[in-house]
């Protein structure tokens, strides 16, 4: 018995609605379980102190990733889901498997399972649970990945959620043992360590996986498309293991040496990679805009403004000042639509756009035309571009 095309469309829409609902309910349940475990084991007051203390580093980390993601901002609902998975789903899954690793470590290490769990079990399990979201998103919504920057952003936001929940527990536990303390003990000392010196620790580890997935999105080589995410995950687990080794087994000098000789250079390397990839993305967009203008999808006078973040920002600022916030939002949506179409046309030319690229192109073109029309309908929004200084 064959299923009719109409029936297939109904089933597809049903799953499109059902899966997000089930996912949100599951993540909410995980969050409630974590809250219940924390308050029953530590107490409501310490958990509140931990939540407040953990807000500062997570806000800084999320702000940094949102700043990086300015060329083509990822959908807010997906970023929120990434954070929720890291904070709830990945955390509770890791908690279960880490307990198993602890028991296994006791069998291997004559009753001491803590070291094995911290250095071997936790890195393997935690990086795998964080990577699950990034890999699943790549397989399900490949069009959301234009390169390495997108992989780093999704991985970083997921890891930020994980670090937030983990920090709440650590701050709460230290508050019970030592109170607020000072620079040598208590919440203050831990805040310096986790909130000042290493707020990007988990995002840096998981960024290795994000880089691997980003490379997979860019390449047309099938072997590299599978190998890159695996190597990225191994890099993430390796860095995580080194970090845990320095904080649990090594001495203070071990931690300092690892921090300045390995972690800081790798962090600087990732920053350099992001800057390089951002410039690459700018060149891609700049190359595609003239051909889009030739097709009359955008105006030739807007090519220069759309080709740089500075030009876009000045355009939105001028519209906001002369016309208003609503018109500025319409221009911003038009800018994003133009960027998405430019990236897709680049991937189509390279042969890395995947199946359904032509359909996606038609959808993005329709979205671009609609976004520009919305900007046209906002009185003076596009005319304000004439007064913006070109860069």
N, C-alpha and C positions, 0 to 999 in steps of 0.2 A: 504493500500500500504506500503510495507516494504522498508527500505533503505538498499542498498547493503553495505557490509563492505568497499568496495573501496570508495563509496560515503561518508561514515562516516569518513574515513581517510582524504579525501579531505576537508570536512567541519571542521574537527578538526584542520588541518593545517591552514585553512583559519582563524579560530578564534585565533589560536596561534600567527599568524602574526598581525591580526587586533586589538586584544585587547591591546597589548602594544602600538601600534601606537595611538589608541584612548586615552589611558591613558596618554601618553606623551603630546599629543595635549591639553588634558584637563588641565593637570598640568601647561603647558606653559601658557595657557589662564588665569588660576588662578593667576600665577605669574605676568602677565602683568596687570591684574586688581588690584592686591595689589600694584604694582608699581605706577599705575595711581592714585589710591586713596591716596597713601602716598605723592606723589609729588604735587598733587592738593591741599591737605590739609596742608602740612607742607612746601614743597618746595624741589627742586632738591638738592641744597647745603646741607641742613641738613640731607637729606636721605643719601647722599654720606658719610657725617661724621659718621652717624649711622652705615652704612654698614662697614666702615673701623674699627670703634671701636668694632663692634660685631664679627669681624673676629678672634680676639685674643682668646676670651673664647671658640668659637666654634671649633677652631683648636685644642685647648688643650683637649676638650671633645672628639672630634673624634679620636684624637691620642690615648687617653686612651682606647677607645673601640676597636680600631684596635689592640692595644697591647694585650688586653685581648683575642682577637679572633685569637690567633696565632696557636693553635693546628690544627684547620681545618678552615682556613679563608673562610668566607662566600663569595659568588659570588659578585664581585665588582658592577655589574649592579643592583643587588637586593639592596645592601647597598645604592647605589646612588638613586635608586627609593624610598627607605625608607626615605632618607634625603629630597628628592624632595616632597614627600607626606607631610612630617611634615612641610616643609617650605612654601608650597603653598596650597595643598589640605586641610590639617587639619586646617591651619590658616584661610583660607577664609571661610570654613564651620563653624568654631568656631565663627568667626566674625559675621556671620548672626545670629546664635543661641544666641550669647551673647547679641545682640541687643534685641532679644525677651525676654531674661531673665531680661534685664534692664527694659523693659516696664512692665513685670509681677511684678518686684520688686517695681515699682512705685505704682502699684495698691495695693500691699500687705502692703507696708511700708509708706503709706501716702505721696507719691510723691518723696521719696528717693529710687531710684532703684539701686544706685551704690553699696551699701553694699551687697544687695541680689545678684546682678550680680557677684560681686567679690568672695563672700564667698560660695555661693550655685551654681549659674548658671555656672560660668566659670570652676570650677573644674569638674563638671559633664560633661559638653559639651566638654571641651578641652581634658580631659582624654579619653572620648569616641572616639573622632575623631582621636586621636593618636593610640588608641587601634585597630581601624578598620583595619589599615594596618597589624599589627602583627597577628591579628586573621585571616584575609583573607589569609595572606601568609601561616599560619599554615594549614588552610583548603585546600588551593590550592597546596601548595608545602610542605607537611608534612615532606618529606625526608630531608628538610633543617634544621630541628630541631632535634638535638641529646640530648638536655637537657636544663637545666636552663641557662647555659652560652649563648647559642644561643638566647634564649628568651630575655635575658638582652641586648645582643648586638643589636638585631633588634629594640627592644623598645627604647634603648638609642640613637641609630642613628636617629630614627624617631623623638624623642623628641628634639634632638640637632638641627634638621632642624626647628622645631617649635620655639625653643628658639632663633635661629638665626634671624628669621623674626621678632619675638617679640622684641628682643633687638634693632634691627635697628630702629623700631618705637619709643621705649622709649628713646634711645640715641638722635635721631633726635628731638624729642619733647623737651627734656631737653636742647639741644643745642639752640633751638629757644628761650627758656625762660631765660636761664642763661649762655649761651656760654660754653666755655670749663671749666671755674670755677677753683675750687681747691678741697682739700680734704673734704670740707664741703658743696659744692654745684656744680652744673653744671655736665658736662660730666665726669669729673675726679671722682667726688664723686659717681656718678652712676656706673662708671666702677669698682670702688672698691667694691661696693655692689653686682653688678650682674656679674662682670667678675672675681673678686678675691674671694669674700666670698661665692658666690652661683652659680658658672657656671654649677654645676651639679644638680641644683634644678629640672628643668623639667625632665632631664634623670632619676633622682632618683625617682620622682613620677611615671613615666611611667614604670620604671624597675619593679615595683610591678606587673603590668600587664604582663610584660615579664616573670617574675618568675612563675606566674600562668600558662601561656601558656607552659613554659618549663616543668613544672610538668606534664601538660596534655600530653606532648610528651613522657614523661618517664614512665607513669603509664599504667598498663593494666586494671585498675579499671574504668569502664565506668562512674560511678557517679562522681568520682574525676576528670575525664577528662573534665567534664562540670563545676563542682563546682570550681575547682582551678582558671581558668581564671576569673570567676565572682568575686571571693574573691580578686584576684589580682587587678582587676579594682576598686573594692570598696576601697581597701587599697590605690590605687593611687589617687582616688578622695578625700579620707579622708585626706591624707597628703597634697594634693594641697589646700584643704579648710583650713586646719590649717595654712599653710604658708600664704595664702592670708589674713586670719583673723589677723595674727600678723602684717602684713605690712599695712593693711588698717584701721582696727578697734582698734587694740591694741596699747599700748604705746611702746616706745623704749625698756623698760625693758621686755615687753611681747615678742618682737622679739628676744632679746638676750636670754631669757630663752628658747623659743622654739628652737632657733638655736642650742644652746649647750646641752640642755637636751633631745631633741627629734631628730632633724635632723642629728646632728653629730653622735650620736649613731646608728641611722638607716643606715646612709651612711657607717659607719664602719662595721655594720653587713652585708651589701650588699658586701662590699669589701672582708670580711671574707668568705662569701658564694661563691664568684667567685673563690677565692683561693682554697677553699675546693673542688669545682666542677672541677676546673682545674686539681687538683691532682687525683680526681676520674677518669677524662677522660684519664689521663696518665696511670693509672692502667688498664683501659679497653683496651687501645691500646696495652700495654705491654703484657696483657694476650692473645690477639688475634694474635699477630705477630708470635709466634712459630708455631701455627697450619697453618698459611698462608705459613710459610717457609716449613712445612711438605708437603703441597700441591704443593711446588715448584713454588708458585706465586711470592715469593721474595726469596732472597738468605739468607741462615742461617747467613752468616757473617754480614748481614746488620740489623739483628734483634735488636742488642744492640743500634746501631746508631739511628734506627727509634723509639726507646722506650722512648726517652727524647728530650725535646726541645734543651737542651744544645748539645746533640750529633748531632742532625739535623743541628744546627747552625754551629758547627765545621766542619761538613761534607761539607756544602755549601761553607763555607769560604775556606776550603782546595781546593775544586774544582775550585772556582773562582780564587784563587791564582795560581794554577798549570795549569789550562786548559783555563779558561775564563768565562765571564759572561753568555754566551749562555748555556754552559754546566751546570753552577750553576742553571740556571732557569729550565733546564730539570730535575735536581735532585730535586729541590723544588716541581715541579709538581708531580714527582714520590712520594715524601713524603706525599703530600696532598692526592693523590689517595689511598695510603696505609691506611691513617687515615680514610678516608670515608668508605672504605670497612670494616675496623675493627669495626667502630661504627655500621654499618648496621648489621654485623654478631652478634654483641652484642644484638641489638634490636630484631633480629629474634629469638635469644635464649630466650629472655624474653617474646616474644609474643607481642611486642609493635610496630612492624615494619609496621603494617597496610597492606591493600590490595596491591598487586603488588610487594611485597617484593622480590620474587624470580626473577622477571623480572629486578627489580632494582639491585639485586645482580649480575645478569649476565652482566648488563651494566657497573657497577662499576668494575667488574673483567676485563672486556674488556678494560676499561679505564686504570686500573692498569697495565695490560700487555703492553698496548701501551705506557704508560708513562715510564715504565722501559726500553722498547725498545728504546725510544727516548734518555734516559740517556745512554744506551749502545752505541748508535750511536754517541754520543758526545765523541770523543776520550779521554780516560783517566778518564771520569767522575766517573765511578764506581770503577776503580782501585785506585783512590785517596782516597777512603774510607779506604783502607788498611793502610794508614798512619795516620788516625785520631785516636787520643787517645780515648779509650772507657771510658764511665762514669759509 
